[in-house]
Structure formats: C-alpha cells, structure tokens
Amino acid sequence: MAYEQGGLPALLPHKPGPRRAHKLSEEVVEALGEALEEEPTLGTAQLVGLVEERFGISVHPRSIERALARQEKKRRR
C-alpha cells in the first residue's frame, strides 16, 4: 500500500525526531543560567520544576544538563 501511494521513497524509514533542543529556546536557557547565578546549588530536578512553572513545558533533566553544557561551551569561546 505504501509503495503504491509514495513509490520507493515511501518504503524507506522516516527521519528520527528533532536533533536539537527544540523546547529549550534561548529564552529558557537564559532563564536557567540566571537562576543558577542566583542560586548555584540548584539541582537539575529543581530546574525542571522552574521550566515547568515559568514556561509551562516539561523537559527531561538530561536535556537541561546538555543545554547548560552547550551554553557554558559558548561562553568559553
């Protein structure tokens, strides 16, 4: 059926999901950085709560860790 509708390309697997932090916009990452400047002892779980509360989005703790690491890497340049 897929071949009939889309030909050979329809049989190939689709691209996987997003390859970048699409939920963590610059605004969100900036807010996280500011929160950490004010309170350096904040943990990832607390930052997840902050993002949910302030921006109404749920993100995985590891996504926050990666976004903050990218931000720190940019600062060093």
C-alpha positions in Angstrom: 0.0 0.0 0.0 2.8 2.5 0.9 4.6 1.7 -2.3 1.5 2.3 -4.3 1.0 5.7 -2.7 4.5 7.0 -2.5 6.7 4.8 -4.6 10.1 3.5 -3.4 10.8 6.5 -1.0 7.6 5.6 0.9 9.3 2.3 1.9 12.3 4.0 3.4 12.3 4.7 7.2 11.4 8.2 8.2 13.8 10.6 9.8 14.0 10.3 13.6 12.8 13.1 15.8 14.4 16.5 16.4 18.2 16.7 16.7 18.3 19.8 18.8 16.8 21.1 21.9 13.6 22.4 20.4 11.8 23.0 23.7 14.8 24.8 25.3 14.8 28.1 23.4 17.4 30.7 24.1 15.0 32.4 26.4 14.5 29.2 28.5 18.3 28.5 28.7 19.0 32.1 29.6 16.4 31.9 32.5 18.1 28.7 33.7 21.5 30.4 33.6 20.1 33.3 35.6 18.6 31.0 38.2 21.9 29.2 38.6 23.7 32.5 39.0 21.3 33.5 41.8 21.4 30.0 43.4 24.3 27.9 42.3 23.2 24.9 44.4 20.0 24.3 42.3 19.8 20.8 41.1 18.5 19.5 37.8 15.2 18.4 39.3 14.7 21.9 40.6 15.5 23.4 37.2 12.9 21.1 35.6 10.4 22.5 38.0 11.4 26.0 37.2 10.9 25.5 33.5 7.5 23.8 34.0 6.4 26.6 36.3 7.6 29.6 34.4 7.3 28.4 30.8 4.7 25.6 31.0 6.8 23.0 29.3 8.1 19.7 30.5 11.6 18.8 29.7 13.8 15.9 30.7 16.6 16.6 33.2 19.2 15.4 30.8 18.0 18.0 28.2 18.6 20.7 30.7 22.1 19.4 31.5 23.0 19.3 27.8 21.6 22.8 27.2 23.6 24.3 30.1 26.7 22.5 28.9 26.3 24.0 25.4 25.8 27.4 26.9 28.9 27.1 29.0 30.9 25.9 26.0 29.8 29.0 24.0 30.8 31.3 26.9 34.4 29.9 26.9 34.9 30.8 23.2 
